[in-house]
């Protein structure tokens, strides 16, 4: 009986943690930079760097550096905009200004204290 009860408690606690990871979090877009995300060139000609936007999303004491998935996505997001996001594997899905976005999470760090 103890084994069954212990197994049930373990299953319930794992399910709770898994659900909490997918729960929406609140954050703020605090900065934007243009970074190189590849190059484009044709035969015998000079290659040209392709730039992507990289944003920093601050949520509590964590900062997420996110980058657009495809260089062709040219939407610029407003800085200091509030976002509600979820993270699944290496992707962050969020809403800003009524539109949905999906960006790659390239790094995560502790937020600097003011």
NORMO-V589898 format. One record per residue. RES is the residue in one small letter. PSI is psi in radians with two decimals (none if undefined). Layout:
res->RES psi->PSI
res->RES psi->PSI
This chain:
res->x psi->-0.69
res->x psi->-0.68
res->x psi->-0.72
res->x psi->-0.76
res->x psi->-0.72
res->x psi->-0.74
res->x psi->-0.75
res->x psi->-0.75
res->x psi->-0.69
res->x psi->-0.74
res->x psi->-0.74
res->x psi->-0.74
res->x psi->-0.68
res->x psi->-0.72
res->x psi->-0.64
res->x psi->-0.76
res->x psi->-0.71
res->x psi->-0.70
res->x psi->-0.63
res->x psi->-0.56
res->x psi->-0.53
res->x psi->-0.03
res->x psi->2.44
res->x psi->2.48
res->x psi->2.70
res->x psi->2.51
res->x psi->-3.13
res->x psi->2.38
res->x psi->1.98
res->x psi->-0.35
res->x psi->2.88
res->x psi->2.41
res->x psi->2.63
res->x psi->2.20
res->x psi->2.70
res->x psi->2.31
res->x psi->0.48
res->x psi->-3.04
res->x psi->2.74
res->x psi->2.30
res->x psi->2.76
res->x psi->3.08
res->x psi->2.16
res->x psi->-0.04
res->x psi->2.85
res->x psi->2.52
res->x psi->2.66
res->x psi->2.33
res->x psi->2.45
res->x psi->2.28
res->x psi->2.49
res->x psi->2.69
res->x psi->2.36
res->x psi->2.21
res->x psi->2.73
res->x psi->2.14
res->x psi->2.11
res->x psi->2.23
res->x psi->1.87
res->x psi->-2.07
res->x psi->0.29
res->x psi->2.44
res->x psi->2.29
res->x psi->2.24
res->x psi->2.07
res->x psi->2.61
res->x psi->2.53
res->x psi->2.53
res->x psi->-0.70
res->x psi->2.34
res->x psi->-0.41
res->x psi->-0.30
res->x psi->1.92
res->x psi->0.22
res->x psi->2.17
res->x psi->2.27
res->x psi->2.52
res->x psi->2.37
res->x psi->2.61
res->x psi->0.30
res->x psi->2.42
res->x psi->2.39
res->x psi->2.64
res->x psi->2.13
res->x psi->2.82
res->x psi->2.62
res->x psi->2.26
res->x psi->2.01
res->x psi->-1.99
res->x psi->0.35
res->x psi->2.46
res->x psi->2.21
res->x psi->2.29
res->x psi->2.93
res->x psi->2.35
res->x psi->2.33
res->x psi->0.64
res->x psi->0.06
res->x psi->2.64
res->x psi->2.47
res->x psi->2.72
res->x psi->2.11
res->x psi->2.74
res->x psi->2.39
res->x psi->2.01
res->x psi->-0.41
res->x psi->2.89
res->x psi->2.40
res->x psi->2.90
res->x psi->2.41
res->x psi->2.48
res->x psi->2.42
res->x psi->2.38
res->x psi->none
